[in-house]
Amino acid sequence: MVFSYNWLQSFFKKNLPKPERLAEILTLYFAEVEEIKKVGKDFILDIDIRPNRAPDCFSHLGIAREISAILNYKLQISDCKFIEEKKIKTKNLIDLEVKNVQDCPRYTARVIFDVKIGPSPRWLAERLEVCGLRPINNVVDITNYVMLETGQPLHAFDLDKISKRKIIVRRAKNGEKISTLDEKEYELNSDILVIADAVGPLAIAGIKGGKKAEIDRKTKNIVLESANFDRSLIRNGSNSIKLKTDASLRFDHGLDPNLTEPAINQTAFLIKKNTGGKIAKGLIDFYSKKTLPQKIKLDVAYVERLLGVKIPQNRIKSILKRLGFNIMSISTRQIILQVPTRRLDVSIQEDLIEEIGRIHGYDKIPFKSPVVSLIPPKKNFEIIWEDMVKNVLKEIGFTEVYNYSFIKESDAKNLGYKKQELIEIENPTSLEFQYLRPSLIPNLLKNVQENQPNFEKIKIFEVGKIFKIEDSKILEKKMITGLINGDAFFDLKGVLDSLFQKLGISQFFYDEFKPTPEESKISIWHPKKIAEIKFDSQEIGFLGQISKRTLNKFEIKKDLTIFDVDFEKIQKYCTEETLYQPLSKYPAAVRDIAVLVPRNTRVEEVLNKVENVSPLIKDIDLFDFYEGEGIPEGKKNFAFHIIYQAKDHPISSKEIEETQSRIIEVLEKNPEWEVRKR
Amino acid sequence: MELEKVKENILKDIEKVKDLKGLDEIYRKYLSQKGEISLVFENLKNLEREKRIKVGKEANELKNFLEDLLTKKKIEIEDRIQREIEEKEWLDITLPVKKIEVGHLHPLTQVKKKVEDIFQAMGFEVVEGPEIETERYNFDALNIPKEHPARDMWDTLWLRSDNVQCLLLRTHTSPVQVRYMEKNQPPLRIIVPGNVYRHEATDVSHEFQLCQAEGLMVGKDISVANFKAVIREFLKNFFGKEIKIRLKPDFFPFTEPSFDVSMNCLVCDGKGCPACKKSGWLEIAGAGMVHPNVFKNSGLNPKDWQGWAFGFGLDRLAMMKFKIGDIRLFRSGDLRFLQQF
């Protein structure tokens, strides 16, 4: 909100610091001054007033009060005394009816007659212009001027245009219409408050004046309104018709009901002075329950305990006084005080401590290390494992990416997600981000698509949350997903082996994935090049190649292999413990064996058979795998190194020969398997 | 006497030798079967006992002496030859490297880790919370009632739902304050990293998805002075040098008093530059003393506890640390950017 430097100066006899310096002071002790701009002979300060201080500081007077408190300058408020007409009584000129006290806690009105509408005096027009308001005519300008000065929005109606000279504060009827001063028409509803006459609405209360009782060049007699409306009502009303004004901004942040009276009097004074109007006798004041100053007990020791600095009691007292708090009693332990009703933001001790702290100066608070017990923080294993995953993948040459947590509708469709599985954003920033991502894969595919012109080889991963609906519940969980472009199934399988090994997970295996016909229709995976990663027969993720169809949809040129692992499932099996296996003192021996098996036999089937033959078999390595020329049709050849080693004795060739024979025997139990003797 | 002579000759010969072949000749001359020293041994049997012992001993010493000499000389010659070969060799050390594939952690991961490490070293526990939040945790429990203009400070992304309960994407990590205090009795110290979301248009310095870190410390007498010390210590460790900090009044519904934290601008060292809008200061965090209502809403008695909370953007911290000019790069997935870290 912008404020005029000269206007602020008008509240003080003493010269204010230069605009730049004043801005610095306000920033340090009150609220940030975002910009200073020279306008003619004046400067404007753009101050970011936080919503808690709107009630008393959306006004020049409010800022002046702050300056007065910070700099300890005496504030001067100009005298607005005026003489009312003796014979003409306001209450005989206008009737007021407020339908609901909650909607409108206070309504004050005055009547001024015989005004001469014309342009405003220059000084006034200039002040409005500096603050960004367009001068209209003397009466309207004065109401705006008083709003900028005091924070109280005011409105002037042409008395002679008000039917039956009756003002009613009531809710609008559904569908009721009003034409506003700016020639727009609004359709209202019962959640909107209006100022009406006997016939229809004259103004949208607290938001915008209507055309009907507009002040124009012919206006002679006016009704001034200075009221206090329920802030939520104004806020919802202005939201529902999408109309925000200087008035609604102030009302929806809340205002002091006690402000209406001085504001209307100042307005009347200025109008009388500048338009020659006469002020009817008496103030119409609907004010059913007067707002009284609140009392707060301030525990002096708590001030020191919370701020961490001892502030002498005299200083505390002086700060509170300068801010307008009325000190009722004071002892070494406690200060009892009254809060001015304009300070809607102060209701508890902590609010006062903030006032004391900031005016005293946060820079005067020392740096003091807390005194706490020396205990190490509890370890968060989820974070430890997540870091471990990221580090291992980085070490294996992967680059970590961060993607947005959102996808667009066509991505969801391309990957076969159904609408009822997805979480939709009510108010997305763009249709690109309409749904929460149900998987990390779609955005990773985009990464590949976008990077493929610049990079031959792409190895990326992401650790992040996915969101979907499962069994009509919202599911949010962390996944680890990575990919290598090209035909890289076994590279990625190796990556997973290393990853799981580093995480201390040993009991996992790869199982063939058998999708239901339903799943296979929509699957993004190559139907035959996909493995289910399992632990304890529970699925913890997938490893496989992406189907050509999916690649085409994402315009990806090369093949792509992806792993997609449920982090929450695997982290339960992670362990920090590593047990050392003693090294055997005895040498190992290696023998080879080759087996001819049908083409669809998995190497694991063979390995499982061999492994169980003898404890002397320390390891088995598949070192060759061949099908084609020289091998019978429909068969393939596996060649293994069998590594023999005993823990407790040097292994003898006799033991080895015996075990080799047993292996052959076991393998050849399967009539389709044939051990190839050399 | 004869041996003295032999030794003299040996020394002369060794002096002259230039290559391995020469050494071989010396060996042959003295130590081969027909060599001069071998001949001395050969002749021993013709000497009388006493002389035999004396000459034998001397011959042995001479033999060892020569052998040592030959070994030393051999090493000397070999070294020289090797050096001569190497002198002729040459490597163009400016040829391009052989690419070694290394991975890269995202800059935000690196910054997050550093933040976690520093706070953990000061006894803070790292805690996470859900990104989908209820209106209660994100707003109400944090003393931000519905229809209060303070809610306008957070433009929110809401989830479409038929349920009565309104769900949203958390606009800050602060809900975890309440979630944690509901389950854990103070004294406590936590640091909460995580994603937050805002309904906001993006540009070089604005993002609608951000990484934030929240800190919370609660005890019997935890004060603003303690906050100043801890945050300064953190910044000093994070940037690796002394950092000046400054608190300014601010407003957050869930802290009272509230302030924001600025540090001296590292670009201009506090002199004033475009990065700090000529103020010499950069705002880095919002903070304050936990509002009594937040304690109440977490099931704690505000009379028993006090403490502070703060929140800052990891994106912003990373931008400052790595001098990144466009916040949108973080989630661009562009490997040309990511592989610089």
HADDOCK unambig.tbl for C-alpha pairs under 7 A between the chains (distance, minus, plus):
assign (segid A and resid 27 and name CA) (segid B and resid 248 and name CA) 6.90 0.50 0.50
assign (segid A and resid 28 and name CA) (segid B and resid 248 and name CA) 5.22 0.50 0.50
assign (segid A and resid 28 and name CA) (segid B and resid 249 and name CA) 6.83 0.50 0.50
assign (segid A and resid 29 and name CA) (segid B and resid 248 and name CA) 6.77 0.50 0.50
assign (segid A and resid 29 and name CA) (segid B and resid 249 and name CA) 6.29 0.50 0.50
assign (segid A and resid 30 and name CA) (segid B and resid 249 and name CA) 5.93 0.50 0.50
assign (segid A and resid 31 and name CA) (segid B and resid 249 and name CA) 6.25 0.50 0.50
assign (segid A and resid 31 and name CA) (segid B and resid 250 and name CA) 6.66 0.50 0.50
assign (segid A and resid 50 and name CA) (segid B and resid 251 and name CA) 6.08 0.50 0.50
assign (segid A and resid 51 and name CA) (segid B and resid 149 and name CA) 6.64 0.50 0.50
assign (segid A and resid 51 and name CA) (segid B and resid 150 and name CA) 5.90 0.50 0.50
assign (segid A and resid 52 and name CA) (segid B and resid 251 and name CA) 6.98 0.50 0.50
assign (segid A and resid 232 and name CA) (segid B and resid 147 and name CA) 5.98 0.50 0.50
assign (segid A and resid 253 and name CA) (segid B and resid 149 and name CA) 6.02 0.50 0.50
assign (segid A and resid 305 and name CA) (segid B and resid 221 and name CA) 6.00 0.50 0.50
assign (segid A and resid 305 and name CA) (segid B and resid 223 and name CA) 6.39 0.50 0.50
assign (segid A and resid 306 and name CA) (segid B and resid 221 and name CA) 6.97 0.50 0.50
assign (segid A and resid 306 and name CA) (segid B and resid 223 and name CA) 4.76 0.50 0.50
assign (segid A and resid 306 and name CA) (segid B and resid 224 and name CA) 6.43 0.50 0.50
assign (segid A and resid 307 and name CA) (segid B and resid 223 and name CA) 5.29 0.50 0.50
assign (segid A and resid 307 and name CA) (segid B and resid 224 and name CA) 4.80 0.50 0.50
assign (segid A and resid 307 and name CA) (segid B and resid 225 and name CA) 6.26 0.50 0.50
assign (segid A and resid 308 and name CA) (segid B and resid 223 and name CA) 5.06 0.50 0.50
assign (segid A and resid 308 and name CA) (segid B and resid 224 and name CA) 5.79 0.50 0.50
assign (segid A and resid 308 and name CA) (segid B and resid 225 and name CA) 4.85 0.50 0.50
assign (segid A and resid 350 and name CA) (segid B and resid 256 and name CA) 5.82 0.50 0.50
assign (segid A and resid 350 and name CA) (segid B and resid 257 and name CA) 6.51 0.50 0.50
assign (segid A and resid 351 and name CA) (segid B and resid 256 and name CA) 6.25 0.50 0.50
assign (segid A and resid 351 and name CA) (segid B and resid 257 and name CA) 6.57 0.50 0.50
assign (segid A and resid 353 and name CA) (segid B and resid 257 and name CA) 6.86 0.50 0.50
assign (segid A and resid 354 and name CA) (segid B and resid 256 and name CA) 6.52 0.50 0.50
assign (segid A and resid 354 and name CA) (segid B and resid 257 and name CA) 4.41 0.50 0.50
assign (segid A and resid 358 and name CA) (segid B and resid 249 and name CA) 6.32 0.50 0.50
assign (segid A and resid 362 and name CA) (segid B and resid 247 and name CA) 5.97 0.50 0.50
assign (segid A and resid 363 and name CA) (segid B and resid 246 and name CA) 6.74 0.50 0.50
assign (segid A and resid 363 and name CA) (segid B and resid 247 and name CA) 6.94 0.50 0.50
assign (segid A and resid 365 and name CA) (segid B and resid 225 and name CA) 5.83 0.50 0.50
assign (segid A and resid 366 and name CA) (segid B and resid 225 and name CA) 5.51 0.50 0.50
assign (segid A and resid 367 and name CA) (segid B and resid 225 and name CA) 5.13 0.50 0.50
assign (segid A and resid 367 and name CA) (segid B and resid 226 and name CA) 6.39 0.50 0.50
assign (segid A and resid 367 and name CA) (segid B and resid 228 and name CA) 5.33 0.50 0.50
assign (segid A and resid 367 and name CA) (segid B and resid 229 and name CA) 4.48 0.50 0.50
assign (segid A and resid 368 and name CA) (segid B and resid 225 and name CA) 5.15 0.50 0.50
assign (segid A and resid 368 and name CA) (segid B and resid 226 and name CA) 4.90 0.50 0.50
assign (segid A and resid 368 and name CA) (segid B and resid 229 and name CA) 5.32 0.50 0.50
assign (segid A and resid 369 and name CA) (segid B and resid 226 and name CA) 5.15 0.50 0.50
assign (segid A and resid 369 and name CA) (segid B and resid 229 and name CA) 5.36 0.50 0.50
assign (segid A and resid 369 and name CA) (segid B and resid 230 and name CA) 6.61 0.50 0.50
assign (segid A and resid 370 and name CA) (segid B and resid 222 and name CA) 6.69 0.50 0.50
assign (segid A and resid 370 and name CA) (segid B and resid 226 and name CA) 5.15 0.50 0.50
assign (segid A and resid 375 and name CA) (segid B and resid 123 and name CA) 6.68 0.50 0.50
assign (segid A and resid 376 and name CA) (segid B and resid 123 and name CA) 5.41 0.50 0.50
assign (segid A and resid 377 and name CA) (segid B and resid 120 and name CA) 6.41 0.50 0.50
assign (segid A and resid 377 and name CA) (segid B and resid 123 and name CA) 4.83 0.50 0.50
assign (segid A and resid 377 and name CA) (segid B and resid 124 and name CA) 5.56 0.50 0.50
assign (segid A and resid 377 and name CA) (segid B and resid 125 and name CA) 4.91 0.50 0.50
assign (segid A and resid 378 and name CA) (segid B and resid 125 and name CA) 5.67 0.50 0.50
assign (segid A and resid 379 and name CA) (segid B and resid 125 and name CA) 6.87 0.50 0.50
assign (segid A and resid 380 and name CA) (segid B and resid 126 and name CA) 6.17 0.50 0.50
assign (segid A and resid 394 and name CA) (segid B and resid 103 and name CA) 4.21 0.50 0.50
assign (segid A and resid 394 and name CA) (segid B and resid 104 and name CA) 5.52 0.50 0.50
assign (segid A and resid 394 and name CA) (segid B and resid 105 and name CA) 6.34 0.50 0.50
assign (segid A and resid 395 and name CA) (segid B and resid 102 and name CA) 6.55 0.50 0.50
assign (segid A and resid 395 and name CA) (segid B and resid 103 and name CA) 5.79 0.50 0.50
assign (segid A and resid 396 and name CA) (segid B and resid 103 and name CA) 6.55 0.50 0.50
assign (segid A and resid 397 and name CA) (segid B and resid 101 and name CA) 5.54 0.50 0.50
assign (segid A and resid 397 and name CA) (segid B and resid 102 and name CA) 4.35 0.50 0.50
assign (segid A and resid 397 and name CA) (segid B and resid 103 and name CA) 3.71 0.50 0.50
assign (segid A and resid 398 and name CA) (segid B and resid 103 and name CA) 4.38 0.50 0.50
assign (segid A and resid 398 and name CA) (segid B and resid 104 and name CA) 6.47 0.50 0.50
assign (segid A and resid 399 and name CA) (segid B and resid 103 and name CA) 4.88 0.50 0.50
assign (segid A and resid 399 and name CA) (segid B and resid 104 and name CA) 4.49 0.50 0.50
assign (segid A and resid 399 and name CA) (segid B and resid 105 and name CA) 6.13 0.50 0.50
assign (segid A and resid 399 and name CA) (segid B and resid 339 and name CA) 6.94 0.50 0.50
assign (segid A and resid 400 and name CA) (segid B and resid 104 and name CA) 6.06 0.50 0.50
assign (segid A and resid 400 and name CA) (segid B and resid 105 and name CA) 5.14 0.50 0.50
assign (segid A and resid 400 and name CA) (segid B and resid 106 and name CA) 5.25 0.50 0.50
assign (segid A and resid 401 and name CA) (segid B and resid 106 and name CA) 6.14 0.50 0.50
assign (segid A and resid 401 and name CA) (segid B and resid 333 and name CA) 5.51 0.50 0.50
assign (segid A and resid 402 and name CA) (segid B and resid 330 and name CA) 6.82 0.50 0.50
assign (segid A and resid 402 and name CA) (segid B and resid 331 and name CA) 5.12 0.50 0.50
assign (segid A and resid 402 and name CA) (segid B and resid 333 and name CA) 6.50 0.50 0.50
assign (segid A and resid 403 and name CA) (segid B and resid 331 and name CA) 4.98 0.50 0.50
assign (segid A and resid 403 and name CA) (segid B and resid 333 and name CA) 6.63 0.50 0.50
assign (segid A and resid 404 and name CA) (segid B and resid 331 and name CA) 6.38 0.50 0.50
assign (segid A and resid 423 and name CA) (segid B and resid 159 and name CA) 7.00 0.50 0.50
assign (segid A and resid 424 and name CA) (segid B and resid 159 and name CA) 5.90 0.50 0.50
assign (segid A and resid 424 and name CA) (segid B and resid 160 and name CA) 5.43 0.50 0.50
assign (segid A and resid 425 and name CA) (segid B and resid 157 and name CA) 6.78 0.50 0.50
assign (segid A and resid 425 and name CA) (segid B and resid 158 and name CA) 5.85 0.50 0.50
assign (segid A and resid 425 and name CA) (segid B and resid 159 and name CA) 4.52 0.50 0.50
assign (segid A and resid 425 and name CA) (segid B and resid 160 and name CA) 5.44 0.50 0.50
assign (segid A and resid 426 and name CA) (segid B and resid 158 and name CA) 5.31 0.50 0.50
assign (segid A and resid 426 and name CA) (segid B and resid 159 and name CA) 5.10 0.50 0.50
assign (segid A and resid 426 and name CA) (segid B and resid 160 and name CA) 4.50 0.50 0.50
assign (segid A and resid 427 and name CA) (segid B and resid 157 and name CA) 6.08 0.50 0.50
assign (segid A and resid 427 and name CA) (segid B and resid 158 and name CA) 6.31 0.50 0.50
assign (segid A and resid 428 and name CA) (segid B and resid 157 and name CA) 6.75 0.50 0.50
assign (segid A and resid 429 and name CA) (segid B and resid 199 and name CA) 6.09 0.50 0.50
assign (segid A and resid 429 and name CA) (segid B and resid 200 and name CA) 6.87 0.50 0.50
assign (segid A and resid 447 and name CA) (segid B and resid 333 and name CA) 5.61 0.50 0.50
assign (segid A and resid 451 and name CA) (segid B and resid 334 and name CA) 6.49 0.50 0.50
assign (segid A and resid 451 and name CA) (segid B and resid 335 and name CA) 6.71 0.50 0.50
